Amino acid sequence: MADIDYQSLIPNNVNLDSDKRLQRALEKWQPAYLDWWNQMGPESFQLHDVYLRTAVSTEPGGWAQFGYVKMPEYRWGIFLDDKVADRRIPCGDHAGEPVWQEVPGEYRNVLRRIIVTQADTEPASVEQQRWLGMTAPSLYDMRNLFQVNVEEGRHLWAMVYLLHAYFGKDGRDEADDLLARRAGDADKPRILDAFNQPCPDWLTFFCFTCFTDRDGKYQLGALAESGFDPLSRTCRFMLTEEAHHLFVGETGVERILRRGAQLAKLDRNGDARAQGGVPVAMTQKWINYWFCYSIDLFGSEISTNAADFFAAGLKGRWAEAKDYDEHTALNQWHRLATVENGKLTSKEVPLRNAMNEMLRQSYIKDAERVVKRWNQALEEEGSSERITLPDSRFFRRQGIYANLPFGPDGQLLAQDEYDRNIGNWLPSAEDRAYVTSLMHRVQEPGKMANWIAAPKKGIHGNSMDFEYVKPPQA
């Protein structure tokens, strides 16, 4: 295993000091990154001491250390998983051939595009979440927000290394552009629509980290199967860090559901709002919104790009090497429900052209397991209400179902019926205003906002009254 060099200006386990030209290029990019972080990172908390984890190894198990860090001093770096001896390209037309250590010329442009699209999501989420610290429901949650933020910054570093190391001037220009775009900016928005949506409240943050970061998990998993080995190794370690982001989202939504159920029981009319909580039915609307926005990120159900990526061995299915016996996907078909003449009908498409949908279905199965845990929590709280995932045809803006009036149950509706009911399925302006009204910062150690239940345990063995974020000393 290559040890992480923390003596270098840029921590790394890729022997960066052996390539002086690359080292100089990244050291030139580093001040621009720090300028971006100080401008667009967590607002008003750059001087606070935050109890963060930092990677010290890429080995499973004890790969991180915990301690207080001021976020601008966090040691962002470049960490790749260990090489797998005699690794072979797991899928596509090159399946079984040795993996590439350099970018194949014929795939240079498309591989750069794949890396840039993934890279762009990392700073985008930091920008979307930059104001949330001001309304954190506890120091525990504030710390978790900042942990997610610094690791998204490190994931940006991971992709920028690939751009600098393997794509020359084009890669350096792309790395600069990653710091120039802004989430939600009218003139220079982020590449993917979900990363231009506002994140004004903590219910949104938890749904985002549960569902949108889960898309990241599956995109990284597909790229971990890549025949371009440096990308595969990069994504494998990113997945290790990404697990915490999903934990924050899953448990955050669960805690809101639990508290909503608890407060409903305290009210004689069963109204959690009357007790200052978020009703389960209102949380369902946020889940609908972010689940649908997130499944859009997989792209169209029928895609020549997805077929080309798979054929080239640049992306695989989830757990391609482990879970599949046949890796070419030739002369195989996938059945889809499509709309023809205003009605749903079944259609078979070549499996390679359905690779986006294959990845989306793996994601949906994972999300269903999360919802099952949430419903167990509601049952434990004595609530009869349950959460459901909307059908993957509902509220779509990408793919073959885009802008069609499907209900949450997947049935095609008349447009006027859809329009009448959309406010029952997605957050209304009134819903958003109410949730915003609950957002007030709680900064006393061990205390928790009324609208969210306390977590079951603290971080890294610490108690809930541990001071996870310390203000600057006068």
Buried (B, 14 or more C-beta within 10 A) or exposed (E): EBEBBEEBEBBBBBEBBEBEEBBEBBEEBBEBBBEBBEEBBBEEBBEBBBBBBBBBBBEEEEBBEBEEBBBEEBBBBBBBBEBEEEBBBBBBEBBEEEBBEEBBEEBBEBBBBBBBBBBBBBBBBBBBBBBBBBBBBBBBBBBBBBBBBBBBBBBBBBBBBBBBBBBEEEBBEBBEBBBEBBBBEEEEBBBBEBBBBEBBBBBBBBBBBBBBBBBBBBBBBBBBBBBBBBBBBBBBBBBBBBEBBBBBBBBBBBBBBBBBBBBBEEEEEBEBBBBEBBBBEBBBBBBBBBBBBBBBBBBBBBBEBBBBBBBBBBBBBBBBBEEBEEBBBEEEEBEBBBBEEEEBEEBEBBBBBBBBBBBBBBBBEBBEEBBEEBBEBBEEBEBEBEBEBBBBBBBBEBBBBEEBBBBBEBEBBEEEEBEEBEEEBBBBEEBBEBBEEBBEBBEEBBBBBEBBBBBEEBBEEBEBEBBBBBEEEE
